Amino acid sequence: MANDLLKGKKGIIFGALNDQSIAWKTALQAHAQGAELVLTNAPVAMRMGEINNLSKLVGDAPVIPAMPRVLKILQPCSKAQWSTSGDRSILSFIPLA
C-alpha cells in the first residue's frame, strides 16, 4: 500500500544484485512510497546482477558504478543504519533529502 511516505525524498540504493537482495526489495518499497532513487553497486556486481531491470521497475532510476570511496564520502552525511548479514555489511537506503 503506497502512502507517499517518501514523496519528495531522494535516496541512493546500494547493493541491489537481483530480486532476492534486501537492497532490491528496499528500492521497490521506497519507490512505491514516492522516493526518487539512484541505484549503485560495485562495477563487478553490476555486470553480474540485474540492476538495470530494477532501474526500469523504479521509474528509470539512474544506475552508477560505486567505488569504496563513495561510501566513505556519503557515510558522514547520512543517518542510515548499517546492518550485518554474515560477513557482509549491507547499506540499503541513504536518504539524501
C-alpha positions in Angstrom: 0.0 0.0 0.0 1.5 3.3 -1.1 1.1 6.2 1.3 3.6 8.5 -0.3 5.7 8.4 2.9 8.8 9.2 0.9 7.3 11.6 -1.6 9.8 14.3 -2.5 12.6 12.4 -0.9 15.7 11.3 -2.8 17.9 8.3 -1.9 20.7 6.0 -3.1 20.2 2.3 -3.1 23.5 0.3 -2.8 23.9 -3.4 -3.5 20.8 -4.4 -5.4 22.1 -7.5 -7.2 18.9 -9.4 -8.0 15.3 -9.7 -6.9 16.5 -11.8 -3.9 18.6 -9.0 -2.3 17.4 -6.8 0.6 18.5 -3.7 -1.4 16.3 -4.7 -4.3 13.2 -5.0 -2.1 14.1 -1.7 -0.3 14.2 0.0 -3.7 10.8 -1.3 -4.7 9.3 -0.2 -1.4 11.0 3.2 -1.4 9.8 3.8 -5.0 6.2 2.7 -4.1 6.3 5.2 -1.2 7.2 8.0 -3.7 11.0 8.2 -3.3 13.2 9.2 -6.3 16.2 6.8 -6.4 19.7 6.4 -7.8 20.9 2.8 -7.9 24.6 1.9 -7.4 26.7 -1.2 -6.9 30.3 -2.3 -7.3 31.2 -2.5 -11.1 31.7 -6.3 -10.9 28.4 -6.7 -9.2 26.7 -4.5 -11.8 28.0 -6.9 -14.6 26.8 -10.0 -12.7 23.4 -8.7 -11.5 20.2 -7.4 -12.9 20.3 -3.8 -11.6 19.2 -2.4 -15.0 16.0 -4.4 -14.7 15.4 -2.8 -11.3 16.0 0.6 -12.7 13.1 0.1 -15.1 10.9 -1.0 -12.2 11.6 2.1 -10.2 11.0 4.8 -12.7 14.1 4.5 -14.8 16.4 5.4 -11.9 19.9 6.3 -12.9 22.5 3.4 -12.4 26.0 4.4 -11.5 29.1 2.3 -10.6 30.2 2.8 -7.0 33.7 2.6 -5.6 34.5 2.1 -1.9 35.4 5.8 -1.5 31.8 6.7 -2.3 30.7 5.1 0.9 33.3 7.0 2.9 32.1 10.3 1.4 28.4 9.6 2.0 28.5 8.0 5.4 29.0 11.2 7.5 26.2 13.0 5.7 23.5 10.4 6.2 21.7 8.8 9.1 21.5 5.4 7.5 21.9 2.3 9.6 24.3 -0.4 8.7 23.2 -4.0 9.2 25.3 -7.1 9.0 24.5 -10.3 7.3 27.2 -12.9 7.9 30.5 -11.4 6.8 28.9 -8.7 4.7 27.7 -5.2 5.6 24.6 -4.0 3.8 23.5 -0.4 3.4 20.3 -0.4 1.5 18.9 3.2 1.6 20.6 6.5 2.2 18.1 9.4 2.4 19.6 12.4 0.7 16.9 15.0 1.1 
